[in-house]
């Protein structure tokens, strides 16, 4: 059964289990802005750092659940609707896990996706990533085929608790595009070739699998973290 979105020309999936945990550590690198003053560069770096943190929620000592997702992917929506809310309830809100979203818009099959990720990351700079993500998945059927995606998104954000002028300034600057591209490049280097893909405690899980598969993976990661944190007894 198909559970993930794949680009039309998909290279062989190379899974590197040792590397995934690094994807959620620290701000995503972005290209510097040309001819900017030191103060402008510092302000831009601060905005990008806020956006990077804004797509993460949960206890800082919780195990990582990294979601590599495409807002236009129907399987990402399926996971979000059916499984993501259960993980939020059982693990994120209880302090057992922290969840982070990584951008992976597949333009070859989802032409409106990149614009939605850019809006979400500009919203993340205002700590509004998750309300925007919720709205995008909820209304995916409405916007996936619209001709003017930017006009649709502008109307959508008007209905959300967000500083629209600040969002529009972010979009006009294009400063989140490099962050999104860096997410994609880093994911590809780790062997990600479809969405949704997940990194749970550093191990990869592919596709919108049932909740039970995620429960087992998260519980195993929690157990492994507990063992790693426990003091070793002297022989």
C-alpha positions as CSV (number, residue, x, y, z in Angstrom):
1,X,0.0,0.0,0.0
2,X,1.4,3.4,-1.0
3,X,1.8,5.7,2.0
4,X,4.1,8.4,0.7
5,X,4.6,11.0,-2.0
6,X,7.6,10.6,-4.3
7,X,9.0,12.8,-6.9
8,X,8.7,11.6,-10.5
9,X,12.4,11.0,-10.9
10,X,13.3,9.3,-7.6
11,X,16.8,8.2,-7.0
12,X,17.5,5.0,-4.9
13,X,16.7,5.6,-1.2
14,X,19.9,5.5,0.8
15,X,19.2,5.3,4.5
16,X,21.8,6.6,6.9
17,X,20.6,5.7,10.4
18,X,23.6,7.4,12.2
19,X,23.0,10.8,10.7
20,X,19.3,11.7,11.1
21,X,19.5,13.1,14.6
22,X,21.6,16.0,13.4
23,X,18.8,17.4,11.3
24,X,17.0,18.8,14.3
25,X,20.1,20.3,16.0
26,X,20.7,24.0,15.6
27,X,19.5,26.6,13.1
28,X,19.3,25.5,9.5
29,X,22.1,27.2,7.4
30,X,21.0,29.9,5.0
31,X,22.7,31.9,2.3
32,X,24.0,35.3,3.4
33,X,22.3,38.5,2.0
34,X,24.6,40.4,-0.3
35,X,25.3,44.1,0.4
36,X,23.7,44.0,3.9
37,X,25.1,45.9,6.8
38,X,26.3,44.0,9.9
39,X,23.1,45.1,11.8
40,X,20.9,43.9,8.9
41,X,22.7,40.6,8.8
42,X,22.3,40.2,12.5
43,X,18.6,41.0,12.4
44,X,18.1,38.6,9.5
45,X,20.0,35.8,11.3
46,X,17.8,36.4,14.4
47,X,14.7,36.1,12.4
48,X,15.8,32.9,10.8
49,X,16.8,31.5,14.2
50,X,13.4,32.3,15.5
51,X,11.8,30.6,12.5
52,X,13.9,27.5,13.0
53,X,12.9,27.3,16.6
54,X,9.3,28.1,15.8
55,X,8.7,24.8,13.9
56,X,9.6,22.8,17.1
57,X,7.4,22.2,20.1
58,X,7.5,19.9,23.1
59,X,9.8,19.4,26.1
60,X,13.5,20.0,25.3
61,X,14.5,16.8,27.0
62,X,11.9,14.7,25.1
63,X,13.0,12.4,22.3
64,X,13.1,13.8,18.8
65,X,10.2,13.2,16.4
66,X,11.3,14.9,13.2
67,X,8.6,15.2,10.5
68,X,9.9,15.7,7.0
69,X,6.8,16.8,5.2
70,X,5.2,18.4,2.1
71,X,2.0,20.4,2.7
72,X,0.6,19.4,-0.6
73,X,1.3,15.7,-0.2
74,X,-2.0,13.8,0.5
75,X,-0.1,11.2,2.6
76,X,1.4,14.0,4.8
77,X,-2.2,15.2,5.4
78,X,-3.3,11.7,6.2
79,X,-0.6,11.3,8.8
80,X,-1.3,14.8,10.2
81,X,-5.0,14.1,10.5
82,X,-4.9,10.5,11.7
83,X,-1.7,10.1,13.6
84,X,0.0,13.4,14.3
85,X,-2.7,14.5,16.7
86,X,-2.4,11.2,18.7
87,X,1.4,11.7,19.0
88,X,0.8,15.3,20.2
89,X,-1.7,14.0,22.8
90,X,0.3,11.0,24.1
91,X,3.9,12.2,23.8
92,X,4.4,15.9,23.0
93,X,1.9,17.3,25.6
94,X,3.1,14.8,28.2
95,X,6.7,15.9,27.8
96,X,8.0,12.6,26.5
97,X,8.8,13.9,23.0
98,X,9.5,17.1,21.0
99,X,8.3,17.4,17.4
100,X,10.1,19.3,14.6
101,X,9.0,19.9,11.1
102,X,11.4,19.8,8.2
103,X,10.4,21.3,4.8
104,X,10.4,19.0,1.8
105,X,8.1,20.5,-0.9
106,X,8.3,18.3,-4.0
107,X,7.8,20.8,-6.8
108,X,7.8,18.2,-9.6
109,X,4.4,16.8,-8.4
110,X,3.2,19.6,-6.0
111,X,3.6,22.9,-7.8
112,X,1.9,25.0,-5.1
113,X,3.8,23.4,-2.2
114,X,6.9,25.6,-2.0
115,X,4.8,28.8,-1.5
116,X,2.9,27.2,1.4
117,X,6.2,26.2,3.1
118,X,7.5,29.7,2.7
119,X,4.3,31.1,4.4
120,X,4.6,28.6,7.2
121,X,8.2,29.4,7.9
122,X,7.5,33.2,7.8
123,X,4.8,32.4,10.3
124,X,7.3,30.4,12.4
125,X,9.3,33.6,12.8
126,X,6.2,34.8,14.8
127,X,5.8,31.5,16.6
128,X,2.7,30.8,14.4
129,X,4.0,27.8,12.4
130,X,1.6,25.3,13.9
131,X,-1.6,27.3,13.3
132,X,-0.6,27.9,9.7
133,X,0.4,24.2,9.2
134,X,-3.0,23.2,10.6
135,X,-4.9,25.4,8.3
136,X,-2.8,24.3,5.3
137,X,-3.5,20.6,5.9
138,X,-7.2,21.3,6.7
139,X,-7.7,23.2,3.4
140,X,-5.3,21.2,1.2
141,X,-8.1,20.2,-1.2
142,X,-9.0,23.8,-1.7
143,X,-5.6,25.2,-2.5
144,X,-3.7,22.4,-4.2
145,X,-5.1,23.2,-7.6
146,X,-5.5,27.0,-7.4
147,X,-3.8,29.1,-10.1
148,X,-2.8,32.0,-7.9
149,X,-1.5,30.3,-4.7
150,X,-0.1,33.5,-3.3
151,X,-3.5,35.2,-3.4
152,X,-5.1,32.2,-1.7
153,X,-2.5,32.2,1.0
154,X,-2.9,35.9,1.6
155,X,-6.6,35.4,2.1
156,X,-6.0,32.4,4.4
157,X,-3.6,34.2,6.8
158,X,-6.1,37.0,7.2
159,X,-8.2,34.5,9.2
160,X,-5.4,33.5,11.5
161,X,-3.9,35.2,14.6
162,X,-0.8,36.5,12.9
163,X,0.9,39.9,12.2
164,X,0.1,40.0,8.4
165,X,2.3,43.1,7.7
166,X,5.3,41.3,9.3
167,X,4.5,38.1,7.4
168,X,4.3,40.0,4.1
169,X,7.6,41.7,4.8
170,X,9.1,38.3,5.4
171,X,7.7,36.9,2.2
172,X,8.8,39.9,0.2
173,X,12.4,39.5,1.4
174,X,12.5,35.8,0.4
175,X,14.7,35.2,3.4
176,X,13.1,31.9,4.3
177,X,13.6,30.3,0.9
178,X,17.3,29.4,1.6
179,X,16.2,27.8,4.9
180,X,13.6,25.6,3.0
181,X,16.2,24.7,0.4
182,X,18.7,23.9,3.1
183,X,16.2,21.6,4.7
184,X,15.6,19.8,1.4
185,X,19.3,19.4,0.7
186,X,20.1,18.1,4.1
187,X,17.3,15.6,3.9
188,X,18.4,14.4,0.5
189,X,21.9,13.9,1.8
190,X,20.5,11.6,4.5
191,X,18.6,9.6,1.9
192,X,15.1,11.0,2.2
193,X,13.3,10.6,-1.1
194,X,9.6,10.8,-0.2
195,X,7.2,12.4,2.2
196,X,6.3,12.0,4.9
197,X,9.5,10.6,6.3
198,X,10.2,10.6,10.0
199,X,13.3,10.5,12.2
200,X,12.5,9.1,15.7
201,X,15.3,9.0,18.1
202,X,17.6,9.1,15.1
203,X,16.0,6.2,13.3
204,X,14.1,6.5,10.0
205,X,10.4,5.6,9.5
206,X,8.9,6.1,6.0
207,X,5.3,6.8,5.0
208,X,2.0,7.5,6.7
209,X,2.1,4.3,8.7
210,X,-0.5,3.5,11.5
211,X,-0.2,5.1,14.9
212,X,1.0,1.8,16.4
213,X,4.1,1.9,14.3
214,X,5.0,5.3,15.7
215,X,4.1,4.3,19.2
216,X,6.5,1.4,19.1
217,X,9.3,3.6,17.6
218,X,8.8,6.4,20.1
219,X,8.6,4.0,23.1
220,X,11.8,2.3,21.9
221,X,13.5,5.7,21.6
222,X,12.4,6.7,25.1
223,X,13.7,3.4,26.5
224,X,17.0,3.8,24.7
225,X,17.3,7.4,26.0
226,X,16.6,6.2,29.5
227,X,19.3,3.6,29.3
228,X,21.8,6.1,27.9
229,X,21.1,8.6,30.7
230,X,21.3,6.1,33.5
231,X,24.6,5.9,35.5
232,X,26.8,2.9,34.7
233,X,27.5,0.6,37.6
234,X,31.0,-0.2,38.4
235,X,32.0,-3.8,37.7
